[in-house]
Amino acid sequence: MSTSHVLLGLLGAGSKHGYELKRAHDERLPRSRPLAYGQVYATLGRLLRDGLVTATGQDRDAGPERTTYALTDDGRAALDQWLGSVEPPMPHVTGALFTKVVVALLDADVDRAQAYLIAQRRAHTERLRELTAVKTAARATLDDIVAADYAIAHLDADLRWLHTTLSRVADWHREVHS
């Protein structure tokens, strides 16, 4: 995720100070890791330095002084360029799930690999149930539903891979021990 581009996108809806940007990020991307305030202000500093945002004023509503930021024309152009570019598919297979299975198989411990695959399948299935509950909750927002759909699609792909891999490991084990 590009924090810079997310902040530019949030500023596209109107001027905001850092606290508002952090809150908007955490509300609009409900299943993402929350932004740290330090990350917001460090990113705003870089965006200001690069001319993509401008400070539009100071605000002191019963608290510390807050600088309000707005998108510049260059910031709008950078945001438009980022939103218009297609994300390339991942060139490498990565992830702890894949790595653990491969390492277990390298160790030639089929029982451990199968036990891990089964336990992981159970964990994925439980997470699917949780996300389905999020989608069907009475107070679910569109952001909640879209985020849950995204996570469910990825979990579903992982579950299909886990199922296929369990079958392959079982077939391989039968061939080797026949």
N, C-alpha and C positions, 0 to 999 in steps of 0.2 A: 504494500500500500504506500502510496506517495502522500505523506502528510501535507506537504506543500500544496499539492493539487486539491486535496480534500478541503483545506482551509480556503484556497482560492474559490472553490465551488460554493462553500458556505458563505463567503463574502459576496458572491454573485447575487445573492438574494437581498443584500443590503449591508450597510456598515454595522460592525460589531466590535466589541472589545474582546480580549483574550478569554475572559471567563465565559462570555456568551458563546464563543467559538468552541470551547471545550465542551460546554453543556450541549450545544447543537450537534457536535460530532457524536457524543455519547448517546444522544436521543435518536439521531438519524441513522446511526450505524450500531444498532443495539446488540448485535452479536459479535462486534469487533472488540478488540482489547481497548479499554478506555484510554484516552490520551492523558498523559501527565501534563500538569500545568507548565512545567519546565520545558517540555517538548513544544507546547503551543507557543510559548513566548520566544523560544530559540528559533523556531520556524518563522514566526512573524518577523523577527529581527533579520533573518536572511531574505525574506520576501521584501521587506522594506529596503534593505541594502541593494537588492537587485531591481528595484523600481517596479515591482509587481503589485505592491500595495502602497498606500500612503496613509499617514496618520491624519485623521480629520478632526481631531479635537480631544479634549480631556473631559472626563466625567467623574463626579465624586458623589454618587448617590449613597449617603450614609455608610461610607466605607472608604477603602483606599482609593487614591486617584487611579483612574483607568483610562488608557489611551484607546480611542476608537479608530478602527482601521477600515479602509475602503479599497476596493479593487481599482487599479489603474487600467488604462487602455491596454498597456503591455501585459498586465495581469490577466485581463479578459482574453487577449490573444493567446497567452500561454495556456490558459484553461481550455479554450476552444481547440487548440492544437492537441492537447492531451486527451480530451474527450473524443476527438475525431480519429485518434490512432488506435489501431487494433492491437490487442495484447497477443503476442506470439504464444503458442502453446509451449508448455514447459519442455525444454530440450533434454532434460535429464530426469531420471526417476529418483525422487528424493522422498524422505519421510522416515520417521522412526519405525512405523509399522512394517514397511518393506524391508528396511535394514535388519530389524530383529528376525524376521522370517528367514532372510538369506543367511544371516550368521548362524542361526539354529540349524539350517540345512548344511552349511559348511562344516559344522561340528559333527555332522552325520548322526545327530540325535533326532530321529524321526518322531519318537514319542514326545520329546520336548517341543518340537516344532508343531506337532498336531495339538498338543495341549495349549500352546500359546495361541494358535489360530482359533481354537474353540473359545478360549477365554476372551480373545479380542472380538470375536463375532458376537459374543454375549454382551460385551460392553457397547459395541456399536448398535446392537438391537435396542438396548436400554436407552441410549441417547436418541435413537429414532423416536421412541415412545415419548420422551421428554419434549422433543421438538414438535411432534404432532400435537401434543397438549398445548404448546405455546401458540400454534396456529389456530387452534379451535377455542382458545380462551375468549371469553366475552369481551375483554378489554384489549384484545390484540390489535395493534395498529398495522397499517400497511407495511411499515418498516419492519415490524416483527415478523409478519408473514413472509415477506420477500427474503429476509435473512434466514428464516427457518427453512424455506424452500431451497435456498442455496445450500445450506448445510445438509439437508436431507438428501439432495441429489448427490453430494459428495460421499455421504455415508453409504448411500445405496450402491455407488460405484465400488467403494471399499468392500462392502458386504459381498457383492458379486465376485470380486477378486479373491476375497477370503474363501468363499465357497469353491471357486475354481481351483485355488491353490490347495485346499484340503483334499480335493479329489485327485489332483496331480500327485501330491505327496503319498496318498494311499495307494494309487496305481504304481508309483515308483517303488514303494515298500514291498508290494506284492511281487513285482517283477524281480527285485533283488533277492527276495527270500523264497522264490519258487524253485 
